[in-house]
């Protein structure tokens, strides 16, 4: 019983590696204003993937011969990502994040599983990956570590690119890329016939091919965010004068990433209130809340202080929301 408890703790701990990426992709990028939703989204972002990994480990070791593991795992992870969408402040951005994360989770399994297995497999007498997992748990845990690293890297790139993307992309662009992100890993899994569970290892070629597919997914996501950003710039140029464009372009990409209250903090700063106590008194909130808002504003915009924030948002008013 104690051994099972240790294994559960190991799975939860290793699952936190991927949670680093989900924290930035879901919570940091889309922190809700409502406190209960913010706390719930934080909990789901941090604990969702570890719980999925724990469930998957229990399922593998208790029902090793069940052929529907991949299908049930997909449903489980899809529900976890759906909760992130429902809790998020901007559901459109959260949905595009979730569809990308869904693809990253399953495509990252391919290079992670095969790179680890290709090293260990020649030293074993096993016939497939599942059998190797059952005989050598360290192989399974090594795969989780590498998989978590790959997912985190992908999510960090995605979060960075999404900060500059349009809040509400054109419907056609949004729908097409959402379908791509969902169907891409499903087609790969069908093509490989439950690749991570039953296919034997022959060489590193499968691991390299899986890495290529993961890179292709990143390229598609980068293309989506660039197209969304280009459309935003085109709209501004169409509706504003050249002088206004030069001014608005600086802070427009960040407006939709900040909450209403955070934008009020920025307006108060622009009004000349540069100390925490002044902001607290003007906005009728505590100093600690002011600091929390400013920290998120700094992280979102990339500035490092009140002076830089004032320079970035020079000319901003509530009519730009």
Buried (B, 14 or more C-beta within 10 A) or exposed (E): EEEEEEBBEBBBEBBBBBBBBBBBBBBBBBBBEEEEBBEBBBEBBBBBBBBBBBBBBBBBBEEEEEEEBBEBBBEBBBEBBBBBBEBBBBBBBBBBBBBBBBBBBBBBBBBBBBBBBBBBBEEBEBEBBBBBBBEBEEBBBBBBBBBBBBBBBBBBBBBEBBBBBBEEBEEEBBEEBBEBBBEBBEEBBEEBEBBBBBBEBEEBEBBBBBBEBBEEBBEBBEBBBEBBBEBBBEEBEEEBEEEEBEBBBBBBBBBBBBBEEBBBBBBBBBEEBBEBEBBBBBBEBEEEBBEEBBEBBBEBBEBEEBEEBBEBBEEBEEEEE
